[in-house]
């Protein structure tokens, strides 16, 4: 028995293998292969050339490979920075200013931290601590707000549209119509009490955006969805409630203004002109009722558009049936129509300048008439208010804002078909400031 020639192995075996005359040195082929590898590794180690790192102050040695001079990239970077600093001191181009010296010191401090292999998170944390330490909380003081001794008066604007007192749905009929009209005026008075505590209100403007009643022949099965005839809707249902609301508003506002625009549901049929509209009959009836009441001013139009001026802010009022939806979504149509109407209903700059010069040179006009004419020439509109879609919303677009009103009807299929949203029994109310336009706003939930 002999011992294996591989030093780490201490196994003993028979020196001569069976069937051979050659004497064995290893107990297995694994020991033989590993022993040969160790011999080759020792020979290579003896042939390696070890050199010292070229950085000043570093005594590390490493195996020379090609043109390598430094033991690591850290030593190479430090030696490069040291040579650069010596060059800058020996060849100064311009002495730094005190502010630049502070910045250079801060940069050098950051570089030293990077050279010392400090993690980025630690660097940021230390910089944050230093920044926070420089902040003196005693130097932070509240702003001095200049408060006005009195607030500018504003006008309260209320939108009223899409009442449809004759429509019958699972949750809407004439009784519900009257309850929601009463709740509507109660909430208007409530908002008035809240706002008037801080802002004086000069008057209230009620903009009626159409579909106040439901006419005849608008769609095929309209007769099955109407609870009463359209004339009963006007004289027995809708007009008495509107008159009662205006009488209530007279108790809380010095001036009440009513503006009327017809809608598409007030038509007498698709074969008749647009002027033959039951909404126009309703607005004419309200006008005649308050014709001799100085506190209430009623104005109406039989067309599709009406401009309403409040402190110089012009509102384009339309029902909204002229807007075509895209994939049953009206927002693209509203923006498209709004931009077109903005350009077509507003005079161009060249025409404005020409008209102003003609007005100024006209000797037949007085000074007041010239001022009034120039104001009319330069007039444009800033807000577009509409109804028709039964869902309240508002959004600005470029230099105008679109304000959509809701309805009094609930569980109606129109909102689902047009917007994919249920009809919202709600109406909008907002304030108009002489300088800032529309300021505060509320959506009155009437459900």
Secondary structure as GFF3:
##gff-version 3
##sequence-region A 1 447
A	DSSP	beta_strand	2	3	.	.	.	ID=ss1
A	DSSP	beta_strand	12	13	.	.	.	ID=ss2
A	DSSP	alpha_helix	29	47	.	.	.	ID=ss3
A	DSSP	beta_strand	50	52	.	.	.	ID=ss4
A	DSSP	beta_strand	61	63	.	.	.	ID=ss5
A	DSSP	alpha_helix	73	90	.	.	.	ID=ss6
A	DSSP	alpha_helix	98	115	.	.	.	ID=ss7
A	DSSP	alpha_helix	120	134	.	.	.	ID=ss8
A	DSSP	three_ten_helix	137	139	.	.	.	ID=ss9
A	DSSP	beta_strand	154	160	.	.	.	ID=ss10
A	DSSP	alpha_helix	174	195	.	.	.	ID=ss11
A	DSSP	beta_strand	201	208	.	.	.	ID=ss12
A	DSSP	three_ten_helix	222	225	.	.	.	ID=ss13
A	DSSP	alpha_helix	230	232	.	.	.	ID=ss14
A	DSSP	pi_helix	233	238	.	.	.	ID=ss15
A	DSSP	alpha_helix	239	250	.	.	.	ID=ss16
A	DSSP	beta_strand	256	261	.	.	.	ID=ss17
A	DSSP	alpha_helix	278	289	.	.	.	ID=ss18
A	DSSP	beta_strand	296	301	.	.	.	ID=ss19
A	DSSP	beta_strand	306	310	.	.	.	ID=ss20
A	DSSP	beta_strand	313	317	.	.	.	ID=ss21
A	DSSP	alpha_helix	331	344	.	.	.	ID=ss22
A	DSSP	alpha_helix	349	361	.	.	.	ID=ss23
A	DSSP	alpha_helix	367	377	.	.	.	ID=ss24
A	DSSP	beta_strand	383	386	.	.	.	ID=ss25
A	DSSP	beta_strand	393	397	.	.	.	ID=ss26
A	DSSP	beta_strand	400	404	.	.	.	ID=ss27
A	DSSP	alpha_helix	413	419	.	.	.	ID=ss28
A	DSSP	beta_strand	426	433	.	.	.	ID=ss29
A	DSSP	beta_strand	437	445	.	.	.	ID=ss30
###
